[in-house]
Amino acid sequence: MSIVTVQLGQCGNQIGFEVFDALFNDSHCPGGLCSKRENEAYQASCKERFFSEEENGVPVARAVLVDMEPKVINQTLSKAARSGRWKYGQHSCFCQKQGSGNNWAYGYSVHGPRHKESIMNLIQKEVEKCDSLSGFFIIMSMAGGTGSGLGAFVTQNLQDQYSSALKMNQIIWPYGTGEVIVQNYNSILTLSHLYRSSDALLVHENDAVHKICARLMNIKQISFCDINQVLAHQLGSVFQPTYSREGSFHYRRNPLGDLMENLVPHPEFKMLGVRNIPQMSENSLAYSTFTWAGLLKHLRQMLISNAKMEEGIDWQVRPPLSGLPPLGKMSVNKETHFNTSIANLVILRGKDVHSADVGAFKDPALYTSWLEPVHAFNVWKTQRAFRKYEKSAALVSNSQSLVKPLDMIVGKAWNMFASRAYLHQYTKFGIEEEEFLDSFTLLEQVIASYCNL
């Protein structure tokens, strides 16, 4: 089954390019530590999901590119064409001459309705090329105007037109220090709208990815390109093919459906995070060896202590003892607390993968009391290595890890709203105060639900 990717705004288009590049490079990586037959099956499965074949043999990304300014889309198209390995479709882009000025309301209320027909037609053409549609993967940021406002509008329309197809939004959480003065307004409006129309929100925090670049990849002067490559690596490690079940050598057919089934058991809880181990520069990789036991021990502690990378994990955080009452519900302000999960999916790739023991992730103490670990935890495996890592693990988690950043964004937006700062920029495009209040109410409810796990 195929996934149609919708790349929105500057951020969405730049990340989208890196994701397709990572997927293609990985699936054509020589060897992959598995048999030739297995490698070919892996390649075919990746291609079915993300690429369609062009007549001259160059795979074409199953993607629609949307931005309100032409510069980034033109750069993205020519970068893909220059690679000579894969490209975007000739008629898969929509761009205009005027951006959204970092204003969510302009993207949502002006650009959205004005260009709805053109954008939805492009998406429909892409859907028609799929033998079978798994769903939509929508890449966007929350801080600006086009990705966030137009992204929310397009997702809503996808929900209306393709109600039975799954929609996963990959959203980039802005830097805490701030990129745009109204980023907190844009963020709460984006999140509240997506909560109503998307099936799952896969969140990456810029601050966390920045730290991975600095500490694990040893990059001295970090660019957006570096950040996007780390993001693409993490997304690739989730979306590339895995076996459909233990002992089987057939690859899963419905990647989005399987992800949702395993990770979103209730529509109140749809915020997902990704952690990867190991992540390092290619130079370091050549001198490193890993065991499954070591990788999984670190990954589990990253989960329960809410660490985004293996460096600087707090080993003091322990799950509450099974059978004892919890010490009280999570408070948003507590510095270190145990990160309770609703659902976890561990994805293992590489050598001796069938010997990896994931029993420690089945501890009931890791999960909310209303779900048994048998329903809350899943593991996917493949012997095919990912990129140049002999062994690698990814964890996609639906847990309390985003409560603190969400609470901070809602708090900052509320402080601005209470003093009516910049509201006129939104009301003049039809986003009234009522809309803000609805967004605050919905997100406060989401925070409360996650806190009470």
Buried (B, 14 or more C-beta within 10 A) or exposed (E): BBBBBBBBBBBBBBBBBBBBBBBBBBBBBEEBBBEEEBBEBBBEBBBBBBBBEEEEEBBBBBBBBBBBBEEBBEBBBEBBEEBEEBBBBEEBBBBBEEBBBBBBBBBBBBBBEEBBEEBBEBBEEBBEBBEEBBBBBBBBBBBBBBBBBBBBBBBBBBBEEBEEBBBBBBBBBBBEEEEBEBBBBBBBBBBBBBBEBBBBBBBBBBEBBBBBBEBBBEBEEBEEEBBBBBBBBBBBBBBBBBBBEEEEEEBBBBBBBBBBBBBBBEEEBBBBBBBBBBBBEEEEBEEEEBEBEBBBEBBBBBBBBBBBBBEEBEEEBEBEEEEEEBEEEBEBEEEEBBBBBBBBBBBBBBBEBEEBEBEEBBBBBBBBEEBEBEEBBBBBBBBBBBBEBBBBBBBBBBBBBBBBBBBEBBEBBBEBBEEEEEBEBBBEBEBEEEBBEBBBEBBBEBBEBBBEB
